[in-house]
Every structure is written in structure tokens, then in C-alpha cells.
Amino acid sequence: MGKKIKVGLIGIGNCFSGLIQGIEYYTQNPSQEVIGIMHNKIGDFSIHDLDFVVGFDVGDNKIGKTINEAIYESPNMVNWVPKNKMPKTSAKVYESPILDGVGIWVENKINPIKSNKTDTQLTEEIKKIIKETGAEILVSYLPVGSEKVTQFWAQICLDTNCAFVNCIPSFIASNDEWGKKFAAKNLPLIGDDIKGQVGATIVHRTLARLCDDRGTKIERTYQINVGGNTDFLNMKEQERLVSKRISKTESVQSQLRKRLDDDQIYVGPSDFIPFLGNTKLMFMRIEGRQWANIPYNMEVRLEVDDKANSAGIVIDAIRLARLALDRGIGGPVISACAYLMKHPPKQMSDPDARNELEVFIKGN
Ligand SMILES: NC(=O)c1ccc[n+]([C@@H]2O[C@H](COP(=O)([O-])OP(=O)(O)OC[C@H]3O[C@@H](n4cnc5c(N)ncnc54)[C@H](O)[C@@H]3O)[C@@H](O)[C@H]2O)c1
């Protein structure tokens, strides 16, 4: 395998736009410390060793463009590096099957392509493109609720010998059967549902654990999130949210010695406020009791640019997937999943997951 990591992108939305523009930001500002990654180098790889060789989407305005053009197309709204300052690339965006990727609220924003290809034609075309571009890791940033599309791409990974980084809450790495299929083909799998660097879930689970570790009794807790991008618009469709709720809720529950009753915990994206754009607001409350049954509560309001929040974590996941590929390790990379993802095959505390992952990186 080459010095660069050849990465294929699935779903060229705001998250990939931020990830790619962020790398370019650091290229143009080499004296800046890179913020939001585990290490400058993982194995031999820095953030500049990622080569985005191919992309897949369904947006009529993205297909056929190069990746560096498509990341600026509507409804994407990240604009950290002006489009005319972005270097040219020859890597193109190709058509993906729509399946269940496009929800009712976002359809008129995405404007999905009216395909004239059969599923079989499209599948064969995709496999051929992946072979030609030499992609070795596919990364999915599909919309929430894309169950069938995620499975389609997991199967493509198996058929084309690619590792898979699954950033969304459709369960592949945390599904035993898929885990075994990737293990059988010796292909690394890192998923599911990327954590933010300082995102709503990591803050919530850390504070819940603190209250638990300090011996208080948590009685109930909620976390509400609002935002103004297509991710939040898409999540207005409650039916698409089943696995997202499981992923976020279990991420908090897993940190408590005793689970809260289901009706005493609410974790979820709650609404779309258009003028917020990529700003995400999180409101969290924990209520509990201390010594002599005396009540306490805490509230947190977090305001973040959602697209600056997961990019570094995904770049780490890509470099770790390549490390696993180089070492011939297949199946879910347990410590990487636990540290980087909300719904891993095995939940750990964040410090334990970090320690195990550092051991993995060192190759012990
Ligand atoms: N901090 C974070 O931003 C964060 C954290 C965890 C998970 N996520 C998840 O990452 C995902 C991506 O977020 P985003 O803000 O980039 O979303 P987005 O809506 O901006 O982008 C999704 C992209 O997927 C494309 N798409 C839709 N159906 C498709 C299909 N069938 N095949 C290929 N592409 C398809 C859309 O056209 C769009 O370009 C979401 O599921 C989000 O919940 C984000």
C-alpha cells in the first residue's frame, strides 16, 4: 500500500465539506497547531496523507463535479476556505443508489438525480470505479435513517476489499453479523455513529458518569439538540430517528452503574431552526439526589459548529483503519470504535477506551 491513504467518500454533505476544507486550512496555515485529532501522526500518517480519490452522492448538482467543487454545492453551507482558494482535484463524485437516503423534509434541498440506471448497472459501475481509483477505505457520512444505503455500502466494501468507517447510526460495526463478515475478509471496520470532539453526547455521558462516580443518585436526565442544517431538517422525520435515539441514549446509559428507567431519560435531536445554520445548540439537564435525599440539578448549554466537531475524529478513524489494514487486522477495531464512536460493539469508559487505543496505536 502507498504512503497516502486512498479514501472514498459516501455522502458529500456538510461534514465532508468541513473535513476537507479543514485540511486545506491547515495546508494554507502551516504554522497553526492542528486542533481536534489524537496525534499529529498515527502510524506514519498526518492529516495531509489522506487522498480523497472518489466520492458518491445522489445530489444532481454534485454528481459529475470534482470532490473539491461538490463540497461547495447547495445545500452544503460550510465556507471556511473560499471556493476559489481550494486546489483543483481530478477526483470525481459519482452516483450512489438513492434507496432510503433521502428523507421527505430534505428532498427538495438535495434534488436527487433521476437515474436511468438499473440497480445492477449502478452496483457494477460503482465496483469498477472503486477498483480504478484504488480506494482502500470508504467513509460514510450519509443522512440519519439511511439503513438500506448503509448496508449497500457495507456490502460494496466487502466486495471491493475496502475498510469501512461508518459515521452514522445505522448499525454495522455494532452488528454481530456484519462484524463477522468484515472479520472473515480481514477488512477493518470502525463504527457506528461518530462522536463529536466536544459534542452533546460526550459532554452528557461524561457528566452523567461524574455524578454516578461521585456517588449521587441520578433520577432523570434529558438532552435536547437543535440546529439549522440538512442533518437537523432530515431528523424532523421521526421514523428516521430510531437508531439515532438508541445510539445517543445507550451512549449515556452505558456510563451509569444502574440504568435509568426508559421514561427517565430523553436524548434526542429535537428541532430544526433554519437560521442556526451549522450552529448546534445542546441543552442538557441532570436531576438527582445527594446525602439525606437532598435534591440537586445541573444544566448545560453547549454551542458548537457541528461540522468542526467530528472532522478530526473521522480523520483519526481513517488513519486507524489504515493502520489496521497495514497490520492485516480485520473486523471491528474494538478500542477505536469505543473511543471514536457513540454506538461501538463494546462500550467502555472514555479514559479506558483511550488507553486501549493508545496501546493499539503503539502496536502492542
Ligand atoms: N458532528 C457531526 O456533524 C455528526 C456527528 C455524528 C454523526 N453525524 C452524522 O453524519 C451524517 C452526515 O452529516 P452532514 O451534516 O454531512 O449531512 P448532510 O445532510 O449535509 O449530508 C448528507 C449527504 O448525503 C447525501 N446522500 C443522501 N442520500 C444518499 C445516498 N443514497 N447515497 C449517497 N449519498 C446520499 C446527500 O445528498 C448529502 O450530500 C449525518 O447522518 C449526521 O447525523 C454528524
The ligand as a Gaussian input file, in Angstrom:
#p B3LYP/6-31G(d) Opt

LIG

0 1
 N      -20.878000      16.360000      14.449000
 C      -21.500000      15.909000      13.392000
 O      -21.676000      16.639000      12.443000
 C      -22.011000      14.488000      13.345000
 C      -21.800000      13.641000      14.413000
 C      -22.268000      12.327000      14.339000
 C      -22.945000      11.904000      13.203000
 N      -23.163000      12.771000      12.188000
 C      -23.905000      12.281000      11.042000
 O      -23.159000      12.408000       9.848000
 C      -24.084000      12.423000       8.771000
 C      -23.706000      13.493000       7.775000
 O      -23.954000      14.770000       8.291000
 P      -23.961000      16.024000       7.326000
 O      -24.175000      17.221000       8.175000
 O      -22.807000      15.974000       6.406000
 O      -25.291000      15.741000       6.488000
 P      -25.714000      16.384000       5.100000
 O      -27.181000      16.298000       5.019000
 O      -25.063000      17.690000       4.906000
 O      -25.044000      15.397000       4.014000
 C      -25.563000      14.147000       3.640000
 C      -25.173000      13.898000       2.196000
 O      -25.601000      12.587000       1.848000
 C      -26.111000      12.630000       0.534000
 N      -26.983000      11.466000       0.297000
 C      -28.297000      11.289000       0.558000
 N      -28.702000      10.055000       0.176000
 C      -27.600000       9.446000      -0.335000
 C      -27.390000       8.163000      -0.905000
 N      -28.378000       7.276000      -1.048000
 N      -26.132000       7.850000      -1.327000
 C      -25.128000       8.754000      -1.231000
 N      -25.275000       9.990000      -0.706000
 C      -26.503000      10.333000      -0.262000
 C      -26.820000      13.967000       0.474000
 O      -27.058000      14.380000      -0.861000
 C      -25.817000      14.854000       1.201000
 O      -24.846000      15.364000       0.302000
 C      -25.474000      12.589000       9.379000
 O      -26.102000      11.332000       9.436000
 C      -25.164000      13.088000      10.761000
 O      -26.178000      12.810000      11.698000
 C      -22.697000      14.054000      12.220000

